[in-house]
Amino acid sequence: MLTVVLLLVHAGVAALWLGAMSYSLFVLQPKIARMCDGDPVRIEDAERVLANGNRRPVLALIAVLWLSGIALTGLAAADGLSTTGWLLVGIKAVLLAAASGLFWWVSWRGWPRRVFALPAELPGLRRRFRRVAFAMLLLVGAAAVLGFVGGHA
């Protein structure tokens, strides 16, 4: 029963993070740009208001993913995890570590740069953020797919 609960928590949190990133990238950000008539300063102001206070909840999601993944790995290891299983766990850990690192950059490097950027710098910074967000989406998505495949292999 513990394994089922941990799987539901792990998959649910991964789905939540994927959904939030997808909504932001494909729905929210384009609407903000249209709403602000493409004005970089107005777009930045709107995105800053929406991003305010989001760091802690995302850090909590990342922490729950790590902790539930470690617990699931421990339970699987106790049952005798195969070599393929260990490989999948290792790849998932690398993917999550990369996504966690990108979130660190966004939170503690990227946003401060945006807050203090000149208006002319904003479009370039937004493009960089978008690339980082796509990379995070791909990393977390790939880890989720590996988890699903690993659970059915």
C-alpha positions in Angstrom: 0.0 0.0 0.0 2.9 2.4 0.8 4.3 1.9 -2.7 0.9 2.8 -4.3 0.6 6.0 -2.2 4.2 7.0 -3.0 3.6 6.3 -6.7 0.4 8.5 -6.7 2.2 11.3 -4.9 5.2 11.1 -7.2 3.2 10.9 -10.4 0.8 13.5 -9.2 3.4 16.1 -8.3 5.2 15.5 -11.6 2.0 16.0 -13.5 1.3 19.2 -11.5 4.7 20.6 -12.4 4.4 19.6 -16.0 0.9 21.0 -16.2 1.9 24.3 -14.6 4.9 24.7 -16.9 2.8 23.8 -20.0 0.0 26.2 -19.0 2.5 29.0 -18.4 4.4 28.5 -21.7 1.6 27.8 -24.1 -1.4 29.7 -22.6 -0.4 32.3 -20.0 2.7 33.9 -21.6 1.2 34.3 -25.1 -2.0 35.9 -23.6 0.1 38.3 -21.5 2.0 39.4 -24.5 -1.2 40.0 -26.5 -2.9 41.7 -23.5 0.1 44.1 -23.2 0.3 44.7 -27.0 3.9 43.4 -27.1 5.2 46.2 -24.8 8.2 44.6 -23.0 7.9 46.7 -19.9 4.2 46.0 -19.5 4.8 42.3 -20.2 7.5 42.2 -17.6 5.3 43.9 -15.0 2.5 41.4 -15.6 4.8 38.4 -15.4 6.5 39.7 -12.3 3.2 40.1 -10.6 2.1 36.5 -11.6 5.5 35.0 -10.6 5.6 36.7 -7.2 5.5 34.0 -4.4 5.8 31.0 -6.7 9.4 30.0 -5.7 8.4 28.2 -2.5 5.6 26.1 -4.0 7.8 25.0 -6.9 10.6 24.2 -4.4 8.1 22.1 -2.5 7.1 20.2 -5.6 10.8 19.5 -6.4 11.4 18.4 -2.9 8.4 16.0 -2.9 9.6 14.6 -6.3 13.1 13.9 -4.9 11.8 12.5 -1.6 9.1 10.3 -3.1 11.5 9.1 -5.8 14.2 8.2 -3.3 11.6 6.4 -1.2 10.2 4.5 -4.2 13.8 3.6 -5.2 14.4 2.3 -1.7 11.3 0.1 -1.8 12.2 -1.2 -5.3 15.7 -1.9 -4.2 14.4 -3.9 -1.3 12.4 -6.0 -3.7 15.5 -6.5 -6.0 15.7 -3.8 -8.7 17.0 -5.0 -12.0 20.0 -3.5 -13.8 17.6 -1.8 -16.2 15.6 -0.5 -13.3 18.8 1.0 -11.8 19.7 2.6 -15.1 16.2 4.2 -15.4 16.4 5.5 -11.9 19.8 6.9 -12.6 18.7 8.6 -15.8 15.6 10.0 -14.0 17.8 11.4 -11.2 20.0 13.1 -13.8 17.0 14.6 -15.5 15.5 15.8 -12.3 18.8 17.2 -11.1 19.2 19.1 -14.4 15.6 20.5 -14.1 16.3 21.4 -10.4 19.5 23.2 -11.5 17.6 25.2 -14.2 15.0 26.1 -11.6 17.8 27.3 -9.3 19.1 29.5 -12.2 15.7 30.9 -12.9 15.0 31.7 -9.2 18.4 33.0 -8.0 20.1 34.3 -11.2 17.5 34.9 -14.0 14.8 36.8 -12.0 17.2 39.2 -10.4 18.6 40.0 -13.8 15.1 40.6 -15.1 14.1 42.8 -12.1 17.1 45.1 -12.7 17.1 45.0 -16.5 16.8 48.0 -18.7 13.8 48.0 -21.0 15.9 47.2 -24.0 17.3 44.1 -22.3 13.9 42.6 -21.5 13.1 40.9 -24.8 16.4 39.0 -24.8 16.0 38.0 -21.2 12.4 36.8 -21.9 13.6 34.7 -24.8 16.3 33.1 -22.6 13.7 32.4 -19.9 11.5 30.8 -22.5 14.3 28.5 -23.7 15.1 27.5 -20.1 11.4 26.8 -19.4 11.2 24.6 -22.5 14.3 22.7 -21.4 12.8 22.2 -17.9 9.5 21.0 -19.5 11.4 18.5 -21.6 13.6 17.3 -18.7 10.6 16.8 -16.3 8.5 15.3 -19.2 11.3 12.8 -20.1 11.7 11.8 -16.5 7.9 11.2 -16.2 7.9 9.1 -19.4 10.9 7.0 -18.1 9.0 6.5 -14.8 6.0 5.3 -16.7 8.0 3.0 -18.9 10.1 1.8 -16.0 7.0 0.9 -14.0 5.7 -1.2 -16.9 9.0 -2.8 -18.0 
